[in-house]
Amino acid sequence: MSRLGQLGGRLYRGEVSYDFVGRQRRWYTISGAILLISIVALFVRGLDFSVDFKGGAVFQFSAPSVTQTQVQDTVSHEGVSGAVVQQLTGKLGNSSWQVQTPALTSQETYTIENALTSQLGAKDMSTSFVGASWGGQITTKAVQALITFLVVIVLYLSIAFEWKMAVAAFVALIHDLVIATGVYALTGLQVSPATVIGLLTILGYSLYDTVVVFDKVRENTAGLLGGARSTYSEAANLALNQTLVRSINTSLIALLPVAAILFVGGGLLGAGELKDLALVLFVGMLSGTYSSIFIATPVLADLKEREPQYRALAKRVSVRAAGGRAAKRAAAKVGNRPAAGTAQEPSPDGEAGDVDLDDAAPPPSELTATASRVPAARSTPGTARPGPRQQPRRGGGSARHRPTGKKKRR
């Protein structure tokens, strides 16, 4: 069994536990900083939408011996500003280029095609046009799809679990959505229809991870109010630890092919819809794994701990824990007392001291002499002779009884 498997078993049994829920302020602070950077980037730099959203013309051609700067200068020299130049193919073949421009007239389109062919030696030229109205429709459809997805998810979680779990999952989804869009704003990459598809995909993946954790939370908190063993936060944290290794394994397995598409495919094939899709998937999966562990469950625990019954449960657990600590202190005091075989003998100053009975007992000769000085008490058959210590039996027969009233002379 691997070390990760052993760790998963220990986490599931509760032998090892990390307090994710108890440190929620730390995770909220980290997420708040990331969200603030993303929001600032969205307002300052904004998103660079592709021609599919804003409309325009797209020129695709092959030119193996030119650079991106040369292509950009050629288009700008013809009086077209705001053109976006992308290299589509890398080391595996001849360089192919894509130039996106705003909406152009027929004459402007013909001029740019001639300039690219004559100055750069462009071959296999293809030109396509996207109307601004069609781009607006694409944008509207993308927003509607996103809103519909979020509404359906909230309704499903409210029915399958409870509305507070739905709220916690919704917070985690918005967290992932803002971070993913913020990365696009910071990097300046274009937002294409493939990006929207990838965004919806990562929201579903993040939700899957969150639902797995919430299902274990529901299992651990069933019947929790009937006892006083743990609070809701403690039970939720245990569920989080029990599903931690599974979340890490599934995330790593899903990230490996996406990373291959993003870094290997993007480096060899250049920019394109495949790279756009891989980037949003990579960022979204990382963010989704983080939010399902550090955001969704702590938010759920905070919401549940506000309920009166769980506040009362927390008080009972606290009282029980205080009683356990008191019992441990009492046991520790008992452990410091003298062991069996010792007795407390008053000391000269009136305080008790530890005296070993074996050391304090006199030898048999002294015991006999001491007993001889003590007046004998009457005894009846079957009863023991009173006194501080009983005289040892004499060898052989039964104990002899002196006549009543007679005393042994010295």
C-alpha positions, 0 to 999 in steps of 0.5 A: 500500500502506498503512503498516500493510501495509508494516509487516506486510511488514517484520515478516514478513521480519524487518526490524522486530521487537519482542521480545515473548518477551524481555520476558515478565516485563513482561507477566507483571507486568501480567497478574498485577496485572489478575488480582489485581484481578479475583480480589479483586473476585470475593471481595469483591463477588461476581457478581450472578446473574440470576433465571435462576440463582437463581430468583424473579419478573420483572415487565415493564411500560411506564411512560414518566414514571417514574424508576428510583428511583421503581420501586425505592421502590415495590417496597421499600414493599411489603416486597420487598427485594433487587429489581433494577430495569433500564430496557429501552428508551431514547430510541427509545420509551417506557421499559420496565422490568424488576423482578427479585425473589426468589421470591414467593407468589401474594399478594405477586405480586398486591400488587406488580402492583397497586402498580406499576399504581396508583402508577406507571401501569404498562401492559402488565404481564407476570409470569414466575416462575423456580423456584430448582431450575431456576436451579440446573440452569442454573448446573450446566449452564453449569459443565459446558459450560465444563469440557467446552469446556476439556477438549476444547480441551486434547485437540485442541491436544495431538493437533494440536500438542503438550502444551506448546502445549496448556498455554500455550493453557490458561493464556491461556484461564484468564487471559481467563476470570478477567479477564472475570468480574472485570469483571462483579464490578467493574461489578456487572452481572448474569450471565445465560445470555447472559453464559455464551454470550458467555463461551464465544464469547470463549474460542473466539475467543481460542483461534483467535488463539492457534492461528494464532500457534502454527501459525507457531511450529511452522513456524519451529521445524521443523529448528531443532535441526539448526543454531545460527542462533537459539534457540527463543525467537527463532524463536517471537518471529519467528512472533509478529511475523509474525502480529502485523498479522493478529491486530490486523486481525482483532481490530479488525474483530471489535470494531467491531460488538461495540462498536456493540452495546455502546455504541450499542445499549446506550445506545438500548435500555437494559440487557438480554440484548443488552447483557450479551452485548455486554459479555462479548464486548467484554471477552473479545476484548480480553483474548483478543488480549492473551493470545495475543500477550503470554501464550500464546507467552511461556509456550510459549517458557519451557516449551520452553527448559527442555528439554535439547536447546533448552538445548544449542541456546541454548549453541551460538547463544551461542557462534556469536554470540560468535564473530561478535562476535570476527570483527567486532572483528578486521575492525575492527582490520584496517580500521584498518591502512594501506591498499594503497600504504603500507609499514611502515618501522622508526622510530628507536626500533625501532617500525614506522611508516607510510611511503608507498612513493611518497614513500619512493622516490628519483627516477630520477637518485638511483636510478641513482647508488645502483645504480652504487655497488652491486657488480654480481652475476653473472647468467645469462641469464633470471635477474634481477639481485639487489639491493635495487632493479633498475636501470631499463632503458636506452632502446632495446635489451636490457640490456647485461651487463658482462664477468664479474669487471669492475667499473665504475670510478668 
